[in-house]
Amino acid sequence: MAPIGNLWYRPARRLTQLYAGLTLYGVSMALMVRSGLGLDPWDVFHQGVARQTGLTIGTVTIAVGALVLLLWIPLRQRPGLGTVSNVVVIGLVVDATLALLPDGGGLPVRVCLLVVGIVANGAATGLYLGAALGPGPRDGLMTGYVARRPGRSIRLVRTAIEVTVLALGWLLGGTVGVGTVAYALAIGPLAQLFIPLFAVPARPAEPIVAGVPRPTGEAA
């Protein structure tokens, strides 16, 4: 996979993939919100804060993302273009999609919205992570914390953080339901499917002649 932040390698594909993934992620969030059947832990929290403050869920998503990004500073994490874009783009897209998307309606329609939203979320994760331009602020918080404390399990840290935000979001009025459980069960396998599928191939190694790198494909 291409190094994070290195835009010299396949920039057109990686930028297109990054912003397609972030846009799809925002759409997937809106689909799950409109289903009314439950959200993933962070979005339960975003929705709960939105209901208590009167702000849109997209605005809260941006604000929370920016606050989480500040927590990278003591962890000495460096955000990439994808990290900063994640904070802004997803929130704008989810608000725009909700403005266009009517309420779910009957149960069959809502179930369909939920299923499509979860699958789209997995594909979106594969797209923007596969671009290798930086993780989202929430994922980077988990990996950065574990990197500073190697004895901690990333699975344990992630579970602790997500259970905490889920509980806070539920107390604030966020939607917890069958969709929350379905997301928890499905997102791991979906990410495992889509991340390798969309990963940008590694940059070919440059051949070395007499100790001097020669561009790949140059005649000897």
N, C-alpha and C positions, 0 to 999 in steps of 0.2 A: 504494500500500500504506500502511496506517496506520503512524504513527511508532512506533518501538520504545518500549515502556513506557507508551504512552498508552492506558489502559484505559477512558477515557471513550467511545471510539468503538467501538461494536458489542462490548461486553465479553462478552456471553453466547456469541456465536459464537466469538470469539477464544479464550476460555478453554476452551470445549468442544473446539475444534479442537486447541489446544495439548496438552491432556491425552490426547485420543484419539490424537494423533500419537505422543506419548511412550510411551503404553501399547503401541501397535502396534509401535513400534520395539523395545521390550523383548521382545515376543512374537516378532518377526522374528529377533532375536538367538538366542533359544532354539531356534527352528526350525533355524537354521543349525548351532548347536551339536549338536543331536540328529542332524542329517544325517551328521556325522562326515566331511564331504567338503571341509572347508576354510572358513575364516572371513575376514572383511575384516581389513586390517592391524591396526587398533586392537584388535579382539577376539581376534586371534591373541596379541597382547601380554597382554590381560586374562586369557585362558585360561592362558597360560604362567605368569604370576605366580600365578594361582590354584593351579596344579598344584604350584608350588614352595613355596607358603606354607600350603596346606591351607585357604585361605579359599574362599568361593564366588565364582564369576565375577561375580555381581552386586555383592558387597561390594567386590571389586577394581575394578569399573567405577566405583563411587561414589568410592572412595578416589583413583583416578587422576584422575577428573573434578575432584575438589576440589583436587588438587595442580596440575593444569593451570590451574585457575581462579586460583590464586595467581600464576601467571606473567602474568596479565593486568595485575597491579599496575604493573610497570615499563613496560608497553606503554600504560598509561593508558586501558585499556578499561573500560567500564562494563557490568556484567552486567545483563540484564533478568530479569524473572520467568521467562521461558522458559529462560534460561541456568541459573539456580539449580534450577529444576524438573527440567531435563535431568539434572543431576548425581544427583539423588535418585531420581526416578521410574523411569528406565530400569533401574537396578540392581535395585530392588525387584521390578519386573515380570519381569525375566529370571529371577531366582531362583524366583519364584512359578510361572512357566510351566514351568521345568525340573522343579520338584517334581511337577507334574501330568502332564507329557508323558513317555511311556515312550521308551526307546531306539528309534532309527529302524527297526531290523529289516533286511529285505532291501534290495538295491540299488535296485530301482524305488521303494520307499517313501522311501528316503533321498534319491534324486534329486528326488522330489516335494517333500519337506521343504525341500530347498535352493532349488528354483525358487520355491516359495511364499514362503520366507523373504526371498529377494532382492527379489522384486516388492513384498512387504509393507514391506520396508525403504525402498524408493524412495517408496512412498505415504506412509509415516510421515514421511519427510524433508519431503515436500511439505506435509503437514499442519502440522507444528510450525513450519517456517520460514514458511509462508504466514500463520500467526497473527501474525507480526511482533512477537513479544514477547521477542526476543533469540535469538541463535544458540547452538548447543551450545558448551561450553568448548573443544573441540578445533578446531572451525571458527573460533571467535573468536580463538584463538591464531594461526592462520595469517593471517587477515585483519588482525589487529592488528599483527602483525610487518611485513607488507607496507605497511600504512598508515604505520608509523614509518620505513620504508625504501622510498620510492616507486620506486626503481630496480630492486627485486627483483620477479621474476615470481611471482604467487601460485601458478601451476601448478608452478613449480620448487620453491617453498618447500613446498607440499603434498606433492609427490613425495618430497622429501628427508626430511620428517618421517615419512611413511608407510612409506617403505623402511626407515628406521631402526627404527621400532617393530615392523615386520614381522620384521626380522632378529632383533631382541632377543627377540620373542615366540617365534619358531621355535627359537632357542637354549634358551629356557626350557621348551620342550615344547608350545607352542601348535600347533594343527592348521593346516597349510598344505597345500592341495591344489587340485583342480580348482575347488572352490567359491571359492577365493581369486581365481583367474583370472577365473571367471565374474562374480564381484562387481565386480572392477575394470573389466571390459568393459561391464557392464550398468548400473551405478549412475549413470553420467553421463547416458545417454539417459533412464533412468527419472526422475531428478531433473528433467531438462528437461521431461519430460511432466507430472509431478505438481505441481511448484512453481507454475507459472502456473494450473493447474487449481484449486488450493486457496487461492491468494492472496486475502486479504481485499481487496475493492475499495477504492480510494482514497476518502478522505472528500471529499464534494462541496465545491467552493469556495463560500464565502459571498459573496453579491452585496454590492456596496458602493454605497450611496446617499449622496451629499453627504459622502463620506469616512468614513461610519460603516457598518461591516458589518451586514447585516440577515440574520437566519436564512433559510436556503433555504426557499422555499415561502410566505413571508410576503407578503401582498398589498401592492402598491405604493400 
